[in-house]
């Protein structure tokens, strides 16, 4: 593989759990371009047929890896991928892990790409900056980790930077009731040569206890589906939805973290900034209510579900509760206030339950 040295990669490390089944199929060295090796992995372990016909982007284009020269000058990388399905791939570890994450979490990657492409299409002035949504999408794509969690107290401990509760006092519960999945390809590249201060931007996904009884393949597929649904149905995605997590503090991820003193290093396990909050579901509901008071799209709880709300023209909204003429529209299309005809409140079904099982 030209210019790519895989000898330093230990596929048995826990942070490579999602991609090891594909990574182990790669030879540690060779002269073939990385894009060709990755294209061959599209069929590896898939008896019969060409998976390119099944692994597609949100635009409907089939996924294929191509040399970096395939990207036309002046065209945005994410836009090119969305419009063509062709992923420009350099011969380096960064792009290797990007390709492997496409195999492990195709729905997440396709949704992140669609969000980027849509935001780029709306941005007329590139000098105006990426904006909150693109910032969050970029950070998650590069440095993201998903934490499946069936215990609300543990999720709140992470949001509060309560490392001692999470990793010392309730260490067994953290082992049994959470599962981390690395989705950021930049994070995977850093973990080839791990160091204590590596910190992920973590999205907490609530799951049911039955999730942990499923096979690793089923759990990975469940996370892929749930996170993709969440990204599609939460139009206010920003960096406050992502909690900082020093990954080598995760139980089982580093031999030295078995001693409580490992977590006393406040340069790594920081107490957090005063007044800074990381969003949970309650905060998302509060944000949505504030938006609805201003007549903009938002979310409301329906049972265990979140549903998009769009105010009908001429309808007054008192507080957080729309009147009878207020209508709701599902966020399944991946946007907030849809131009499609709205449906009555009682007819709407939300995107995904707060508690989910593998399947």
C-alpha positions in Angstrom: 0.0 0.0 0.0 1.8 3.1 -1.3 3.0 5.4 1.5 0.8 3.8 4.2 2.4 1.9 7.0 -0.1 -0.3 8.8 2.5 -2.2 11.0 1.8 0.2 14.0 -1.9 -0.6 14.0 -3.0 -3.1 16.7 -6.5 -4.1 15.5 -7.1 -5.8 18.8 -7.4 -2.5 20.7 -10.9 -1.7 22.0 -11.1 1.6 20.1 -10.8 -0.3 16.8 -13.7 -2.6 17.6 -16.0 -1.2 14.9 -13.5 -1.3 12.1 -11.2 -4.2 12.9 -13.2 -6.8 10.9 -12.3 -4.8 7.8 -8.9 -3.5 8.8 -7.6 -7.0 9.5 -8.2 -7.8 5.8 -5.7 -5.2 4.7 -2.1 -6.3 4.1 0.4 -4.4 6.3 2.3 -3.1 3.3 2.0 -2.9 -0.5 2.3 -0.6 -3.5 -1.4 -0.6 -4.5 -3.2 2.7 -4.1 -5.3 2.9 -1.0 -8.5 3.7 -2.9 -8.2 0.3 -4.8 -7.7 -1.6 -1.6 -10.7 0.0 0.0 -12.8 -0.7 -3.1 -11.8 -4.4 -2.8 -13.1 -4.3 0.8 -16.5 -3.4 -0.5 -16.9 -7.0 -1.5 -14.8 -8.7 1.2 -16.9 -10.9 3.3 -20.0 -10.2 1.2 -20.8 -13.4 -0.7 -22.4 -12.8 -4.1 -23.2 -9.5 -5.7 -21.6 -6.2 -5.5 -22.2 -4.2 -2.3 -21.7 -1.0 -4.2 -25.3 -1.4 -5.3 -26.3 -1.5 -1.6 -24.0 1.0 0.1 -25.4 4.3 -1.1 -25.3 7.9 0.0 -28.3 10.0 0.9 -28.2 11.4 -2.7 -28.7 7.8 -4.0 -25.2 7.6 -5.4 -23.2 4.4 -4.9 -20.1 4.7 -2.7 -16.7 4.3 -4.4 -13.2 5.4 -3.4 -11.2 7.3 -6.0 -7.7 9.0 -6.2 -7.5 12.5 -4.8 -7.1 13.8 -8.4 -10.8 13.0 -9.0 -11.8 16.1 -7.0 -12.2 19.0 -9.4 -10.4 22.2 -8.5 -12.7 24.6 -6.7 -15.3 22.0 -5.7 -16.0 21.3 -2.0 -14.9 17.8 -0.9 -18.3 17.0 0.8 -20.3 18.4 -2.1 -18.3 16.2 -4.6 -19.0 13.1 -2.5 -22.7 13.9 -2.2 -23.2 14.5 -5.9 -21.1 11.7 -7.2 -20.7 9.1 -4.5 -16.9 9.2 -5.2 -14.7 9.7 -2.1 -11.3 11.2 -2.9 -8.8 9.1 -1.0 -5.1 9.9 -0.3 -2.5 7.3 0.6 -2.3 8.0 4.4 -3.7 6.8 7.7 -6.3 9.6 8.0 -8.0 8.6 4.8 -7.6 4.9 5.6 -9.6 5.3 8.8 -12.2 7.5 7.0 -12.8 4.6 4.5 -13.1 2.1 7.3 -15.6 4.2 9.2 -17.7 4.3 6.0 -17.8 0.4 6.2 -18.6 0.4 9.9 -21.2 3.2 10.0 -22.5 3.8 6.5 -25.7 5.5 7.6 -23.9 7.9 10.0 -21.4 8.8 7.4 -24.0 9.3 4.7 -26.1 11.5 7.0 -23.0 13.6 8.0 -22.2 14.0 4.3 -25.7 15.1 3.5 -25.7 17.7 6.3 -22.5 19.1 5.1 -23.6 19.2 1.5 -26.9 20.9 2.4 -25.2 23.5 4.5 -22.6 24.2 1.8 -25.4 24.7 -0.7 -27.1 27.3 1.5 -23.8 29.1 2.2 -23.4 31.8 -0.5 -20.4 33.4 1.2 -17.6 31.0 2.2 -15.9 33.7 4.2 -18.8 33.8 6.6 -17.6 30.7 8.3 -19.1 27.2 8.7 -21.8 28.0 11.2 -22.9 26.1 14.2 -24.3 23.0 12.4 -21.2 22.5 10.1 -18.9 23.0 13.1 -20.7 20.3 15.0 -20.8 17.9 12.0 -17.1 18.4 11.2 -16.0 17.9 14.8 -18.1 14.8 15.2 -16.9 13.4 11.8 -13.3 13.9 12.7 -13.2 13.4 16.5 -16.6 11.8 17.4 -17.4 9.0 19.8 -20.8 7.5 20.4 -21.6 6.3 23.9 -24.5 3.8 24.1 -25.8 4.2 27.6 -28.7 2.6 29.5 -28.2 4.5 32.8 -29.3 8.2 33.0 -27.1 8.8 36.1 -24.0 7.8 34.2 -25.0 10.0 31.2 -25.5 13.0 33.6 -22.1 12.2 35.3 -20.4 12.6 31.9 -22.2 15.9 31.2 -21.2 17.2 34.6 -17.5 16.1 34.2 -18.0 13.9 37.2 -15.1 11.6 36.4 -14.8 10.0 39.8 -18.5 8.9 39.8 -18.2 7.7 36.2 -14.9 5.9 36.3 -14.2 5.1 40.0 -17.3 4.9 42.3 -19.6 3.5 39.6 -16.9 1.8 37.4 -18.7 -1.5 37.2 -21.9 0.2 36.1 -20.0 2.1 33.5 -18.5 -1.2 32.2 -21.9 -3.0 32.2 -24.3 -0.2 31.1 -22.3 1.8 28.5 -20.5 1.0 25.3 -18.2 3.4 23.4 -18.0 3.4 19.6 -15.4 5.5 17.8 -16.8 7.1 14.7 -14.3 9.9 14.2 -11.5 9.0 11.7 -9.2 11.6 13.0 -9.7 10.2 16.5 -8.8 6.7 15.2 -5.6 8.1 13.7 -4.5 9.6 17.0 -5.2 6.3 18.8 -2.7 4.5 16.6 -0.2 6.0 19.1 -2.3 6.7 22.1 -1.5 9.3 24.8 -3.4 10.2 27.9 -4.9 13.5 26.9 -6.7 12.3 23.8 -10.3 13.6 24.1 -13.3 12.7 22.1 -16.4 14.7 21.4 -19.1 12.3 22.6 -22.7 11.9 21.6 -24.7 10.0 24.2 -27.3 7.6 22.8 -29.9 6.1 25.3 -30.4 2.4 24.8 -32.4 -0.3 26.6 -30.6 -3.0 28.7 -31.4 -5.6 26.0 -29.1 -3.7 23.7 -26.1 -5.2 25.6 -27.4 -8.8 25.1 -27.2 -8.4 21.3 -24.2 -9.5 19.2 -21.4 -7.0 18.5 -22.5 -6.8 14.9 -26.1 -6.1 15.9 -25.1 -3.5 18.4 -22.9 -1.7 15.8 -25.8 -1.7 13.3 -28.2 -0.4 16.0 -25.9 2.5 16.8 -25.4 3.3 13.1 -29.2 3.5 12.7 -29.9 5.4 15.8 -27.3 8.1 15.4 -28.2 8.5 11.7 -31.9 9.0 12.7 -30.9 11.4 15.5 -28.8 13.5 13.0 -31.7 13.6 10.6 -34.3 14.5 13.2 -32.5 17.1 15.3 -32.0 20.2 13.2 -30.4 22.2 16.0 -27.3 20.0 16.2 -24.4 22.0 17.7 -21.2 21.3 19.7 -23.1 21.4 23.0 -24.6 18.1 22.0 -21.1 16.6 22.2 -19.5 16.0 25.6 -15.7 16.0 26.1 -14.4 12.5 27.1 -10.8 11.6 27.7 -11.0 8.2 26.0 -8.1 6.5 27.8 -10.1 6.9 31.0 -12.7 4.4 29.7 -12.6 1.2 31.7 -10.7 -1.5 29.8 -9.1 1.0 27.4 -5.8 1.6 29.2 -4.0 -0.5 31.8 -3.1 2.4 34.0 -6.7 3.6 34.6 -7.3 0.7 37.0 -6.0 2.9 39.8 -8.1 5.8 41.0 -5.1 8.1 41.0 -5.1 8.0 37.2 -8.1 10.3 37.2 -6.5 12.9 39.5 -4.8 14.6 36.6 -6.9 17.7 36.2 -5.0 18.7 33.1 -6.8 15.7 31.4 -9.9 15.1 33.5 -10.9 18.7 33.9 -13.7 19.9 36.1 -15.4 21.8 33.2 -16.0 25.4 32.6 -18.3 27.2 35.0 -21.7 27.9 33.5 -21.1 25.7 30.4 -23.8 23.2 29.8 -24.0 20.2 27.5 -27.4 19.4 26.0 -29.5 16.6 27.2 -33.1 15.8 26.0 -34.6 18.2 28.5 -32.4 21.0 27.2 -33.4 20.2 23.6 -37.1 20.5 24.6 -36.4 23.9 26.2 -34.5 25.1 23.1 -37.4 24.0 21.0 -40.0 25.8 23.2 -38.0 29.1 22.9 -38.0 28.7 19.1 -41.7 28.0 19.0 -42.4 31.2 21.0 -40.7 33.1 18.2 -42.8 31.3 15.6 -40.0 29.0 14.3 -39.7 25.3 13.9 -39.0 23.1 17.0 -39.6 19.9 18.8 -42.0 18.7 21.4 -42.3 15.5 23.4 -45.0 13.0 22.3 -44.8 10.1 24.8 -41.1 9.1 24.6 -40.6 10.7 21.3 -39.6 14.1 19.8 -41.6 15.6 17.0 -41.1 18.7 14.9 -43.5 21.5 15.3 -44.4 24.1 12.6 -46.8 26.9 13.3 -49.5 27.5 10.7 -49.7 31.0 9.2 -51.8 33.3 11.3 -51.8 31.0 14.3 -51.0 32.4 17.7 -48.8 30.4 20.0 -49.3 30.9 23.7 -46.2 29.9 25.7 -44.9 26.5 24.6 -48.2 25.0 23.5 -49.6 25.5 20.0 -53.3 26.0 19.6 -55.6 23.7 17.7 -54.5 25.1 14.3 -50.9 24.5 15.0 -49.5 21.6 13.0 -46.5 19.4 13.1 -44.4 17.9 10.5 -42.0 15.0 10.8 -38.3 15.7 10.6 -37.8 12.4 8.6 -36.9 14.6 5.6 -33.9 16.0 7.5 -35.1 19.6 7.9 -37.0 21.7 10.3 -40.0 23.6 8.9 -40.9 21.7 5.8 -42.5 23.1 2.8 -44.6 19.9 2.5 -48.2 19.9 3.7 -48.3 19.6 7.5 -50.1 16.8 9.2 -52.4 17.1 12.3 -50.6 16.7 15.6 -52.2 13.4 16.5 -51.1 11.9 13.2 -47.4 12.5 13.7 -45.0 9.8 14.8 -41.6 10.9 16.0 -38.2 9.8 14.9 -36.9 7.5 17.6 -37.7 6.5 21.1 -35.7 7.5 24.1 -35.2 3.9 25.1 -34.4 1.5 22.3 -33.3 -2.1 22.0 -30.9 -3.6 19.5 -32.4 -5.0 16.4 
